[in-house]
Structures are given as C-alpha cells and as structure tokens.
Amino acid sequence: VGRQRGSASSSSALSPTHARLCAEMSASRSDLENLAIGTICAPIFTVALQPTIFLKHARMQGLALTMDPRMLWRGTMASIGNETGQAGLQFVTTGFFKRF
C-alpha cells in the first residue's frame, strides 16, 4: 500500500504498525472490517498509554507524581470503554470518506 501525501500514514509520529493499519483503512475494507480494526486496536493503545495520561493529569492538577501501578492504571476500564467506541467510529468514518 503506497503512502498518500497528507495522509495519516505519512506522519513520522506513527509507529510502523499503526501507519500500516491506517493505510489499510480504506475503501477496499467494509465498514464492519474497519469497525473491527478500530475496536481491536483501542484496548491495546489505551492500556499502553494510560500511565502517560495519568501522569499528565496529575501534573496539570499539581499532584505528586507516582509510579504506583494502582495509580498509573486507575480508570483504565473506563478509558477502554471510551476509546473503543471512539476508535471504532473513527475507523468506520475514515474508511467511509476514503471512498470519495
């Protein structure tokens, strides 16, 4: 799959795996396939990024920074539920608009 100018897959901030998935999210995939990709990826990146989100919020609120796993992953299930819906919708919507 070739990269298009200005597409998300050409961003240097994306990992190679994420860039590949973004490039595959296209008109050649059905809405259901795009939804499945988004909902499968969301829990993975949510768990991986949860500690950084906690640390960011703690810093913004002036709280002490901690490396306690109970604090770092606090609220992970709510974040997974939130991100799964958002990522699923984002993948479906992007796949839909790539058809035009």
C-alpha positions as CSV (number, residue, x, y, z in Angstrom):
1,V,0.0,0.0,0.0
2,G,1.5,3.3,-1.1
3,R,1.5,6.4,1.1
4,Q,-0.5,9.4,0.0
5,R,0.5,12.9,0.6
6,G,-1.1,14.4,3.7
7,S,-2.5,11.1,4.9
8,A,-2.1,10.0,8.5
9,S,0.2,7.2,7.3
10,S,2.8,9.6,6.2
11,S,3.2,11.1,9.7
12,S,6.5,10.4,11.3
13,A,4.8,10.2,14.8
14,L,3.1,6.9,13.9
15,S,4.7,3.6,14.7
16,P,5.2,1.4,11.6
17,T,2.4,-0.9,12.7
18,H,-0.1,2.0,13.3
19,A,0.9,3.5,9.9
20,R,0.3,0.2,8.2
21,L,-3.2,-0.1,9.8
22,C,-4.0,3.5,8.9
23,A,-3.0,2.8,5.3
24,E,-5.1,-0.3,5.2
25,M,-8.2,1.6,6.5
26,S,-9.6,2.3,3.1
27,A,-12.4,1.9,0.6
28,S,-11.3,-1.7,0.0
29,R,-12.4,-2.6,3.6
30,S,-16.0,-2.9,4.6
31,D,-17.4,-0.7,7.4
32,L,-17.6,-3.8,9.6
33,E,-13.9,-4.6,8.9
34,N,-12.9,-1.0,9.7
35,L,-15.0,-1.2,12.9
36,A,-13.3,-4.4,13.9
37,I,-9.8,-3.0,13.4
38,G,-10.7,0.1,15.4
39,T,-12.3,-1.8,18.3
40,I,-9.4,-4.3,18.5
41,C,-6.7,-1.7,18.5
42,A,-8.3,0.6,21.0
43,P,-7.8,-1.5,24.2
44,I,-4.2,-2.1,23.2
45,F,-3.2,1.5,22.8
46,T,-5.4,2.5,25.8
47,V,-3.5,0.2,28.2
48,A,-0.2,1.2,26.8
49,L,-0.9,5.0,27.1
50,Q,-2.8,5.0,30.4
51,P,0.2,5.8,32.5
52,T,1.2,8.8,30.4
53,I,-2.3,10.1,30.6
54,F,-2.4,9.7,34.4
55,L,1.0,11.4,34.8
56,K,-0.2,14.3,32.5
57,H,-3.3,14.8,34.5
58,A,-1.5,14.6,37.9
59,R,1.0,17.2,36.7
60,M,-1.8,19.5,35.5
61,Q,-3.6,19.2,38.8
62,G,-0.4,19.7,40.8
63,L,-0.5,16.3,42.4
64,A,2.6,14.3,43.3
65,L,3.9,12.1,40.5
66,T,4.0,8.4,41.4
67,M,5.0,5.2,39.7
68,D,2.5,3.1,41.8
69,P,0.8,0.8,39.3
70,R,-2.5,1.1,41.2
71,M,-2.5,4.8,40.4
72,L,-1.0,4.6,36.9
73,W,-3.7,2.3,35.6
74,R,-6.5,3.8,37.7
75,G,-9.6,4.2,35.5
76,T,-8.3,2.0,32.7
77,M,-11.6,0.1,32.2
78,A,-13.5,3.4,31.8
79,S,-10.8,4.6,29.3
80,I,-11.0,1.4,27.3
81,G,-14.8,1.7,27.0
82,N,-14.5,5.3,25.9
83,E,-11.6,4.8,23.5
84,T,-13.1,1.6,21.9
85,G,-16.2,3.5,20.9
86,Q,-14.2,6.4,19.6
87,A,-11.7,4.4,17.7
88,G,-14.4,2.2,16.1
89,L,-16.3,5.2,15.0
90,Q,-13.1,6.9,13.7
91,F,-12.1,3.9,11.6
92,V,-15.6,3.4,10.2
93,T,-15.8,7.2,9.3
94,T,-12.4,7.4,7.8
95,G,-13.0,4.3,5.7
96,F,-16.3,5.7,4.5
97,F,-14.8,9.1,3.5
98,K,-11.8,7.4,1.7
99,R,-14.4,6.0,-0.8
100,F,-14.9,9.5,-2.2
